[in-house]
């Protein structure tokens, strides 16, 4: 039955091989929205919940070219931005190909 729903909603989790990391705050609506899109696409991701952790936020900002807002999303160690940029990539048809690339480019 799950196969039926995966086909119905065009979810292809077996194709999503990228290494995805997302920095979040627990109650951030943009974080929730970004994680929902990743879930919908069948992406397994590593989440860093940085609520109130200044050190973690500083590490995130260093990786994200100084950006301190959440979420900040990385695909195969490449910074793609936040929720808005994630949805823009999806709308342009560029997110799935990015998520289908295995870490290391293979």
C-alpha positions as CSV (number, residue, x, y, z in Angstrom):
1,X,0.0,0.0,0.0
2,X,2.9,2.4,0.7
3,X,4.1,1.8,-2.8
4,X,0.8,3.0,-4.1
5,X,1.0,6.2,-2.0
6,X,4.6,6.8,-3.1
7,X,3.6,6.6,-6.7
8,X,0.4,8.7,-6.1
9,X,2.4,11.5,-4.6
10,X,5.5,10.9,-6.7
11,X,7.8,10.4,-3.7
12,X,10.9,8.6,-4.7
13,X,13.0,8.3,-1.5
14,X,15.3,5.7,-3.0
15,X,16.5,8.4,-5.5
16,X,17.3,11.0,-2.8
17,X,20.9,10.1,-2.0
18,X,22.3,13.5,-1.0
19,X,23.8,14.2,2.4
20,X,21.4,16.9,3.7
21,X,21.9,18.9,6.9
22,X,19.5,21.5,8.3
23,X,20.0,23.9,11.3
24,X,16.7,24.6,13.0
25,X,14.8,26.0,16.0
26,X,12.1,23.8,17.3
27,X,9.2,26.3,16.9
28,X,10.4,28.1,13.8
29,X,7.6,27.9,11.1
30,X,10.1,28.3,8.3
31,X,12.1,25.3,9.7
32,X,9.0,23.2,9.9
33,X,8.1,24.1,6.3
34,X,11.6,23.3,5.0
35,X,11.6,19.9,6.9
36,X,8.1,19.2,5.5
37,X,9.3,19.7,1.9
38,X,12.4,17.4,2.6
39,X,10.1,14.8,4.2
40,X,7.7,15.0,1.2
41,X,10.6,14.4,-1.1
42,X,11.7,11.3,0.9
43,X,14.9,12.9,2.1
44,X,16.8,11.6,5.1
45,X,18.5,14.6,6.7
46,X,20.5,15.4,9.8
47,X,18.9,18.1,11.9
48,X,20.9,20.3,14.2
49,X,18.4,21.9,16.8
50,X,20.2,25.0,17.9
51,X,17.5,26.6,20.1
52,X,19.3,29.0,22.5
53,X,22.8,27.6,21.7
54,X,24.9,30.6,20.8
55,X,28.0,28.4,20.0
56,X,26.0,26.2,17.6
57,X,24.5,29.3,16.0
58,X,28.0,30.7,15.5
59,X,29.2,27.5,13.8
60,X,26.1,27.5,11.6
61,X,26.8,31.2,10.6
62,X,30.4,30.3,9.8
63,X,29.2,27.5,7.4
64,X,26.4,29.7,6.0
65,X,28.5,32.6,4.9
66,X,27.5,34.7,7.9
67,X,23.8,34.0,7.8
68,X,22.3,33.6,11.3
69,X,18.6,33.0,10.5
70,X,17.1,29.5,10.6
71,X,16.8,27.3,8.9
72,X,20.1,27.0,7.1
73,X,20.3,24.0,4.7
74,X,23.3,22.2,3.3
75,X,23.2,19.6,0.5
76,X,26.4,17.6,0.1
77,X,28.1,20.2,2.2
78,X,27.0,23.0,-0.2
79,X,25.0,25.8,1.4
80,X,21.7,26.2,-0.4
81,X,20.2,28.8,1.9
82,X,17.0,28.8,4.0
83,X,13.4,27.8,3.5
84,X,12.7,30.3,0.7
85,X,15.7,29.3,-1.3
86,X,14.8,25.6,-0.9
87,X,11.3,26.2,-2.2
88,X,12.7,28.3,-5.1
89,X,15.0,25.5,-6.1
90,X,12.0,23.1,-6.0
91,X,9.9,25.5,-8.1
92,X,12.6,25.8,-10.7
93,X,13.0,22.0,-11.0
94,X,16.5,22.1,-9.5
95,X,16.0,20.6,-6.1
96,X,15.4,16.9,-7.1
97,X,18.5,16.7,-9.3
98,X,20.5,18.2,-6.4
99,X,19.0,15.7,-3.9
100,X,19.6,12.8,-6.2
101,X,23.4,13.4,-6.2
102,X,25.2,11.2,-3.7
103,X,27.7,13.0,-1.5
104,X,31.1,13.1,-3.3
105,X,29.4,13.7,-6.7
106,X,28.9,10.0,-7.7
